[in-house]
Amino acid sequence: MYLTGTMQFNEAGHLEIGGIDVVDLARDYGTPLWVIDELGFRQNCRAFRDAFARQGNSLVLYASKALTSLAIIRMVNEEGLGLDVVSGGELYTALEAGFPPQLIYFHGNNKSIDEITLAIDNSVGRIVVDNFYELSLLSDLCRAKNYTQDILLRITPGVEAHTHEFIQTGQIDSKFGFTLPDGQAMEGIKMALNSPNINLVGLHCHIGSQVFEMDSFRQATALMMDFVVEIHNKLGYQLDEIDMGGGFGIYYSAGDDPTYADDWADAVMSTVAEKARQANINIPRVIVEPGRAIVGPAGVTIYSIGSWKEVTNVRKYLAVDGGMADNIRTALYDAKYSAILGNKANLSPQEVVSIAGKCCESGDMLIWDIELPAAEAGDLLVVFATGAYNYSMSSNYNRLPRPAMVLVNDGRSDVIIKRETYADLISNDIIPQRLKAPR
Ligand code: LLP
């Protein structure tokens, strides 16, 4: 169901989040508006943290690519999670928010020298090394600084998770990691063990995103643990950590059937423990990196409805004041969303409409074929589960300023990301001298 965390309908027949009516939020901050339910976000952090902690030695990292900002990182830290970053920008955001560097895991298939240097100079906990080139680069950079870096090696186990092909990552034909079946992974391990100033702590993999089948995780964990055992038996080296990535699926629309954090924890941790017991090796610490499952359901977007168009016997388009610039997932992945009229939440659906954005592009659609009560200009469309991969993938396409983001909790609302202005849009533009028109 799309109502999660503190979302509920109030007596006025409006949607309320964090104890605040969405009509008030739209009036006070304008639309489009991203709203994050603080309690919902924190509850999701705790659900994963506690589910894994109950099963044994574990650390849950929040995958900040789903949504990052100084305030978001503060909450992640308060909830006792670690952090997954994938770029210098995400790392910088975390450091500026005061996140403990030792709890940061730095991923990426093509980290630059500057990015690696930023990570080393700030003593991040782990660098997740993706390929041979990075391994030698990192070793050289560390040696020059007389510093030793703890690393995980990213492995591509060859598990195809059932999800959109663009967000599958564990299959063999992937740009990420050392491939397991062809022996590249073992080569990487040997090279890491022989690299000066590198301390190999464990393995990482990520099979894909928006995954519902716990069997995919079980299968990948088993393959990774078989490799941990092989490394132990062939090289006499015990790895202390196994990081199974993120990917836990959430509810967007009918047909999505997410399970519980405990099921994921069980699928991963019981497989790790069982394999370790069979091989008589130490049970490595388990790391996971959910992003979407923590922040996705905790976010909604409020839009104002404007124009509409009826194509006779085909469909009715309702246009909102945002679109692919603030949510590109429908256009890019054919993603499905649920939505309601936030100011008419008590009315029954009356017609099937399609929600269009305001960009100059036919593909700029947010939702195809959704049942809504009769809508008119000025009504508020609330799209659910937009917390993940909306702001973080947003753009200024058509020079639309990015919406504001507001954090709500217990009747209180605070802007955590300011709405962009037209002036912001040109703030990095430069007119070269030679283009300055002579008068
Ligand atoms: N760890 C690694 C190494 C990853 O590559 C990802 C996501 C995660 C963790 C977090 O996955 P999550 O728990 O959020 O599924 N833009 C796409 C999603 C791309 C995910 C990429 N990697 C979307 O909008 O669906």
Boltz pocket constraint, residues with backbone or C-beta under 6 A from the ligand:
constraints:
  - pocket:
      binder: B
      contacts: [[A, 63], [A, 65], [A, 66], [A, 84], [A, 107], [A, 167], [A, 169], [A, 205], [A, 206], [A, 208], [A, 209], [A, 210], [A, 245], [A, 246], [A, 247], [A, 248], [A, 289], [A, 290], [A, 291], [A, 292], [A, 293], [A, 329], [A, 333], [A, 388], [A, 389], [A, 393]]
      max_distance: 6.0
